[in-house]
């Protein structure tokens, strides 16, 4: 049986290379990839890091392997030879088959946009030695994982994936702190209470919180930044056979990943706390492009384009709007919110600028 478009092993957009080449024209050095959550209630999402030109003709995305946890039920079912998988970015975002192994996870290790939206924060002006240090540290983490090392500077206990203790946010943060010399970057260490086997969740590293810490660090270093929203393709009928609950990708929640707050229990679209509002407003203010799969042509296109705000101005405006709007929500008033959330469907034509369509290109720049 042939897989549908946007399903594992099925057809994919015919212009992936062209779209990727278009985005690659801007000379960014890193891209922090923040994936939306796919569960109701608390949904932390995923964090990965793309490094420019680490792979031939493409960025290489370093992504913590959820199944590198040495759990018996994951053996021979999921790819677990590496803790930090290096994945070509075109594959990570858009491809429906894996170049690494047949047992990598569709919608997590590759083909992310068929399962959820992804926000990329692109960073400019990063020195070459910093990029080299990050790559070296990810190799170091993989070596520690293969050697079953314990008690390193970045983790207490055995080096293996742990959703709370050694997760995607902690591995990315550790590479910057201990590899690239970000000494002031806070990377938490959730403690395991051995008698009761309980993790103190409040000390866990959360993807959105780590992303905001890194953006702030890049701002202090004077690195320029912008953001790209890679929107979820809403038509994938693929159902992960390994999941207990059989839900098609198109029917999964597509939720901006929450920080640990009262919002963590809210349903999609109901964020009200300052930290979540600040993150969404900041990323919108910094946004340059919104990328989607055109559901008629099944080609990738730049749906929207605008001039991004520089980080200091974007952060100042986001903080002001988040403070105002969190107070507004707390008072339950009917006034419209001040800020615009990234990925929001509100009328934002006064802010976005739409370039002319390119008649002779399969990658088109167009208004929706």
C-alpha positions, -999 to 999 in steps of 0.1 A, spaced: 0 0 0 14 34 -10 18 60 18 -1 92 14 16 126 10 32 136 43 32 101 56 63 80 65 79 68 33 53 87 12 55 116 -12 70 149 0 72 184 -15 91 183 -49 109 216 -42 126 210 -9 160 217 -23 149 250 -39 132 263 -7 162 253 14 185 270 -10 164 302 -9 165 303 29 202 295 29 210 327 10 210 346 43 244 340 60 232 327 94 255 304 114 232 286 138 195 278 138 178 268 171 148 247 162 119 248 187 92 222 180 56 226 191 40 201 215 16 174 204 -2 166 236 -30 183 255 -23 200 288 14 202 296 33 201 264 70 209 264 79 203 227 114 196 216 147 216 211 174 209 185 203 229 170 212 233 134 248 242 125 255 257 91 276 238 67 283 210 92 269 187 64 275 189 27 252 215 12 229 216 42 229 225 79 233 196 103 207 194 131 218 179 164 188 164 182 186 145 214 174 109 208 143 103 229 149 65 226 185 65 237 174 57 273 185 20 274 149 9 280 144 -27 271 112 -20 252 130 4 229 157 -20 219 154 -31 182 124 -9 178 139 25 177 173 38 166 194 42 198 231 41 187 235 78 194 223 101 220 228 132 198 216 124 163 231 145 134 203 150 109 204 170 76 181 200 82 161 193 50 155 158 63 147 170 99 120 194 87 106 181 54 116 146 43 94 115 48 123 90 49 154 88 70 190 86 57 202 74 91 182 43 99 148 28 92 140 28 130 144 66 135 112 82 146 90 100 120 78 134 132 106 136 158 139 126 141 128 136 106 97 150 89 88 173 118 64 195 99 40 166 92 35 163 130 39 198 144 51 233 137 87 243 143 102 278 150 138 284 139 158 311 155 186 319 131 218 334 146 243 355 126 280 364 133 289 333 154 326 327 153 338 295 135 356 283 166 324 284 186 306 263 160 335 238 160 333 236 198 296 228 197 301 200 172 330 186 193 309 187 224 280 168 207 306 141 197 318 140 233 282 134 246 279 105 220 312 90 231 301 92 268 268 76 259 285 47 240 309 42 269 281 43 295 300 70 313 288 85 345 290 117 365 304 142 340 305 180 343 271 182 325 252 153 342 251 133 374 245 97 368 247 75 337 248 93 303 215 83 286 184 101 276 160 110 304 129 131 298 135 152 329 172 148 338 191 146 305 167 158 278 168 178 246 171 212 264 198 201 287 220 185 260 218 217 238 224 240 268 253 219 280 270 221 246 269 259 248 279 261 285 307 236 286 316 233 250 313 269 237 321 286 270 288 302 278 297 303 315 267 324 326 242 301 309 220 284 335 217 247 329 197 230 357 202 196 371 170 179 383 177 157 412 166 121 414 154 111 449 166 75 448 144 61 475 111 72 459 124 75 423 109 110 420 122 138 398 120 173 410 103 187 378 108 223 388 145 219 382 142 202 348 153 220 317 124 230 295 129 237 257 112 271 256 130 283 287 163 271 274 156 288 241 149 321 258 181 318 278 201 312 247 185 341 228 193 364 257 230 352 256 232 358 219 218 393 224 245 400 250 272 388 225 258 412 198 248 384 174 220 393 150 190 370 150 158 364 131 131 337 132 114 314 107 80 297 114 78 263 97 41 256 98 26 221 103 12 205 72 -24 199 83 -32 169 61 -10 140 72 -31 109 79 0 90 92 -6 72 125 25 61 145 21 24 150 42 25 182 19 49 200 -8 34 223 -33 60 212 -38 58 174 -42 94 163 -34 107 128 -7 134 128 -33 159 114 -54 154 145 -27 159 171 -26 192 190 -1 217 176 8 237 207 34 263 213 57 246 238 50 259 273 73 270 301 66 255 335 38 277 348 1 277 354 -3 277 316 13 242 315 -21 227 323 -41 249 299 -54 237 265 -41 249 232 -45 287 226 -52 297 261 -18 309 273 -20 338 298 12 338 319 39 364 312 67 340 303 47 322 275 33 354 262 68 370 262 83 340 243 56 341 216 56 378 212 94 380 210 96 353 184 69 370 163 87 404 166 119 387 154 102 367 126 113 371 90 94 342 72 65 319 76 70 287 55 42 262 47 32 234 24 6 248 -1 -22 223 2 -33 227 -34 2 224 -51 18 203 -23 49 225 -27 68 244 -1 64 282 -2 72 313 18 37 322 29 46 355 46 76 378 49 83 408 71 112 428 83 123 414 117 130 436 147 164 436 162 166 417 194 168 446 219 138 463 204 119 430 200 126 420 236 115 454 250 83 454 230 75 417 239 81 424 276 58 454 275 31 436 256 33 405 277 30 424 310 0 444 297 -17 413 283 -11 390 313 -27 417 334 -56 420 309 -62 382 310 -60 382 348 -87 409 350 -108 390 324 -115 421 304 -128 421 268 -101 445 255 -80 430 226 -44 419 235 -15 442 226 10 415 214 9 392 184 18 355 190 40 337 165 18 314 144 -13 334 153 -40 336 126 -51 372 135 -51 399 108 -15 411 108 -13 425 73 -3 459 87 30 443 99 38 418 72 52 429 39 44 406 10 70 404 -19 58 400 -54 51 365 -67 79 349 -88 61 336 -119 89 313 -131 98 297 -97 83 267 -80 92 283 -47 68 313 -46 67 342 -22 30 351 -18 3 363 5 -21 336 18 
